[in-house]
Amino acid sequence: MWSVRLFVLAFALGGCAGHALKVEPMPPQRTFALPSKALQEERRINVYTPPGYDAAKGVRYPVLYMPDGGEQEDFPHVATAVDTAIRAGEMRPVILVGIENTERRRDMTGPTQVESDKEIAPRVGGSAAFRAFLRDELMPHVRREYRVTDETAIIGESAAGLFIMETFFLQPEMFGTFIALSPSIWWNNDEWVRRAEERLKAMPDLKATLYLASAGDDVPEQAARLAEVLRANAPTGLRWKYEPRPDLLHANIYRSLEAKVLREAFAPASTKAVP
């Protein structure tokens, strides 16, 4: 219980682990503002395109979406990890789309009946609207403006990981691959751990990939319980992996695992390096 209390405090005060106070070095990216009816505000979007994108006019690419995708959030280190792996020939070229936060704790959380959950921010429980923004506004815009395939993935940590797990259980058709690093699945009294069996049984034809990891100081108990439910109830079309990492902390699990996980998610057909 004490570790959960510490984790709640970290969630409430620290936001997403790994955020930088200053913009880190990163590969070139394009930035645009997208007005959102779902969110009733404008959202800033950062897009990394792989080496050779502009010259390869006929080539289309998978898309990796990421919440916490601002220049002073997690976008720089994820873009750097992606670019480094692509150039080394260790990962297929992808387009990375980062969504910068405005009210992070509003957007990443679903409704809750737990009073202490409601105290972390003036507004919580807005995940449905944020999901509508992704599904109905951002993703169609990316399909119109960039050369993309139908292959999509989403990556996030902490509260963003909670949003990813909620999306996996509620609208699994939105993405082909879900990567949740130390997701805050303690939210609303472990809601998505408790509801996992019911939701998995409701989608027998699911075809997707799920990667779940937990650090030693956050949700290992909840994540282990969720893995047990997956082990017993995962549809045959779901490829999933749970990686407990007691050697890592909530504060460093994103940067520690991102390169390995993304190399696995977008494994190249060959090891030939990108020029």
C-alpha positions in Angstrom: 0.0 0.0 0.0 2.9 2.4 0.8 4.4 1.9 -2.6 1.1 2.6 -4.3 0.8 5.8 -2.2 4.2 6.9 -3.3 3.3 6.2 -6.9 0.1 8.2 -6.7 2.1 11.1 -5.4 4.6 10.8 -8.2 1.8 10.6 -10.7 0.1 13.7 -9.2 3.2 15.9 -8.9 5.6 14.7 -11.6 3.4 14.0 -14.6 5.3 11.9 -17.1 8.7 10.6 -16.0 11.4 11.7 -18.4 10.1 15.1 -19.2 12.8 17.6 -19.8 13.0 21.2 -18.5 14.7 22.2 -21.7 14.3 20.9 -25.2 16.7 17.9 -25.8 18.6 17.4 -29.0 16.4 15.5 -31.5 16.1 14.7 -35.2 14.4 17.2 -37.5 10.7 17.3 -37.1 7.7 19.2 -38.4 5.2 20.9 -36.2 1.6 21.9 -36.8 -1.4 23.0 -34.9 -4.7 21.0 -35.3 -8.0 22.5 -34.1 -10.1 19.9 -32.2 -13.8 19.9 -31.9 -13.6 16.9 -29.6 -11.4 18.7 -27.2 -12.6 22.3 -27.9 -9.0 23.5 -28.2 -6.1 23.6 -30.6 -3.4 20.9 -30.2 0.2 21.1 -31.2 1.5 18.0 -33.1 5.2 17.1 -33.7 6.0 14.7 -36.6 9.2 12.9 -37.3 9.6 11.3 -40.7 12.3 8.7 -41.4 15.5 9.2 -43.4 14.7 9.5 -47.1 11.0 10.2 -46.7 10.9 13.3 -48.9 12.8 11.6 -51.7 11.0 8.2 -51.6 7.8 9.6 -53.1 6.1 6.2 -53.6 6.9 4.7 -50.3 4.4 4.5 -47.4 5.3 4.0 -43.7 3.7 2.7 -40.5 2.8 5.3 -37.9 3.8 5.3 -34.3 1.6 7.7 -32.1 2.7 9.0 -28.7 0.9 11.0 -26.1 3.3 13.2 -24.0 4.7 14.1 -27.5 5.8 17.7 -26.9 9.3 19.0 -27.4 9.7 19.4 -23.7 8.0 16.1 -23.0 8.9 12.6 -24.3 9.1 13.4 -28.0 12.8 14.2 -28.2 14.1 11.0 -26.7 11.6 8.8 -28.5 12.4 10.4 -31.8 16.1 10.0 -31.2 15.7 6.3 -30.3 13.6 5.7 -33.4 16.0 7.6 -35.7 19.0 5.9 -34.3 17.5 2.4 -34.7 16.3 3.1 -38.3 19.7 4.4 -39.4 21.4 1.4 -37.8 19.1 -0.9 -39.8 17.7 -2.3 -36.5 14.1 -1.0 -37.0 11.8 -0.5 -40.0 11.3 3.2 -41.0 8.2 4.7 -39.3 6.6 8.0 -39.0 6.4 9.2 -35.3 3.5 11.5 -34.3 3.7 13.2 -30.9 0.8 15.0 -29.3 1.8 17.8 -26.9 -0.2 18.0 -23.7 -2.5 20.8 -22.5 -4.2 19.1 -19.6 -2.4 15.8 -19.3 -4.3 14.4 -16.3 -7.6 15.2 -17.9 -6.8 13.6 -21.2 -5.1 10.4 -19.9 -7.6 9.4 -17.3 -11.0 7.8 -17.5 -13.8 8.4 -15.0 -13.1 7.4 -11.4 -15.1 6.8 -8.2 -12.0 7.1 -6.0 -11.9 10.5 -4.2 -8.1 10.5 -4.0 -7.9 10.0 -7.8 -10.0 13.1 -8.3 -7.6 15.2 -6.3 -4.7 14.9 -8.7 -5.9 17.7 -11.0 -8.8 20.2 -11.4 -10.2 18.0 -14.1 -9.9 14.3 -14.7 -11.8 11.6 -16.7 -11.4 13.1 -20.2 -9.9 10.1 -21.9 -13.0 9.4 -24.1 -12.7 12.9 -25.6 -9.0 12.5 -26.1 -9.5 9.2 -27.8 -12.1 10.8 -30.1 -9.6 13.4 -31.0 -7.1 10.8 -32.0 -9.5 8.6 -33.8 -11.7 11.1 -35.6 -9.4 14.1 -36.1 -5.7 13.5 -35.7 -5.4 10.0 -37.4 -7.5 11.1 -40.5 -5.3 14.2 -40.8 -2.1 12.1 -40.7 -3.5 9.8 -43.3 -4.3 12.7 -45.6 -1.1 14.6 -45.1 1.5 11.8 -44.9 2.3 8.6 -46.9 1.2 6.0 -44.4 0.2 2.4 -44.4 -2.6 0.9 -42.3 0.0 -0.3 -39.7 -0.3 1.8 -36.5 1.1 1.6 -33.0 0.9 3.7 -29.8 3.5 4.0 -27.0 3.3 5.7 -23.6 4.3 5.5 -20.0 2.6 6.2 -16.6 -0.7 8.0 -17.2 -0.2 7.7 -21.0 0.2 4.0 -20.4 -3.1 4.0 -18.6 -4.8 5.7 -21.6 -3.2 3.0 -23.9 -4.5 0.2 -21.8 -8.0 1.7 -21.6 -8.0 2.2 -25.4 -6.8 -1.4 -25.8 -9.8 -2.7 -23.8 -12.4 -0.3 -25.2 -11.4 0.3 -28.8 -8.7 -2.3 -29.7 -9.3 -1.7 -33.4 -7.7 1.8 -33.2 -4.1 0.5 -33.2 -2.3 -2.7 -34.3 0.3 -2.4 -31.5 -0.1 -1.1 -28.0 3.0 -0.4 -25.9 2.3 0.5 -22.2 5.3 1.1 -20.0 4.4 1.1 -16.2 0.8 2.1 -17.0 -1.1 3.7 -14.1 -3.5 0.9 -13.9 -4.1 1.5 -10.2 -6.6 4.2 -11.4 -10.2 3.9 -10.3 -9.4 1.0 -7.9 -7.5 -1.1 -10.5 -10.4 -0.8 -12.9 -8.7 -2.3 -16.0 -7.2 -5.2 -14.0 -10.6 -6.0 -12.6 -12.4 -5.7 -16.0 -9.7 -7.4 -18.1 -11.3 -10.8 -18.2 -14.7 -9.5 -19.2 -13.2 -7.3 -22.0 -11.0 -10.0 -23.4 -13.9 -12.4 -23.6 -15.8 -9.7 -25.5 -13.3 -9.6 -28.4 -12.6 -13.2 -29.5 -11.6 -12.1 -33.0 -9.0 -9.5 -31.9 -5.8 -9.3 -33.8 -3.3 -7.1 -32.2 0.0 -6.9 -30.3 0.3 -5.8 -26.7 3.5 -5.1 -24.7 3.2 -4.4 -21.0 6.1 -3.6 -18.6 6.3 -2.5 -15.0 9.1 -1.0 -12.9 9.9 -2.2 -9.4 8.5 0.9 -7.6 5.1 1.3 -9.3 2.6 -1.3 -10.4 4.3 -4.7 -10.4 1.4 -6.3 -8.4 -1.4 -4.9 -10.6 0.6 -5.7 -13.8 1.3 -9.2 -12.7 -2.4 -9.8 -12.0 -3.2 -8.4 -15.4 -0.7 -10.7 -17.0 -2.4 -13.7 -15.3 -5.7 -12.7 -16.8 -4.1 -12.3 -20.2 -2.5 -15.7 -19.8 -5.8 -17.3 -19.2 -8.1 -15.3 -21.5 -6.1 -13.7 -24.4 -7.7 -14.3 -27.8 -5.6 -16.4 -30.1 -5.0 -13.4 -32.4 -3.5 -11.4 -29.6 0.3 -11.4 -29.4 1.3 -10.2 -26.0 4.2 -9.9 -23.6 4.5 -8.8 -20.0 8.0 -7.8 -18.9 8.4 -7.1 -15.1 11.5 -5.0 -14.6 12.2 -4.8 -10.8 15.6 -3.4 -11.6 14.1 -0.3 -13.2 12.2 2.7 -11.6 9.1 4.5 -12.8 11.4 7.5 -13.5 13.7 5.6 -15.9 11.7 2.7 -17.4 10.6 4.7 -20.6 14.2 5.6 -21.6 15.5 2.2 -20.5 13.1 0.1 -22.6 12.0 2.3 -25.6 14.8 1.3 -28.0 14.5 -2.4 -27.3 10.7 -2.5 -27.5 10.5 -0.4 -30.6 13.1 -2.5 -32.4 10.9 -5.6 -31.5 7.7 -3.9 -32.6 9.1 -2.8 -35.9 11.7 -5.5 -36.6 13.3 -5.1 -40.0 13.0 -7.7 -42.7 16.8 -7.6 -42.9 19.7 -6.2 -41.0 20.9 -3.9 -43.9 21.5 -0.5 -42.5 19.6 2.6 -43.8 22.0 4.8 -45.8 
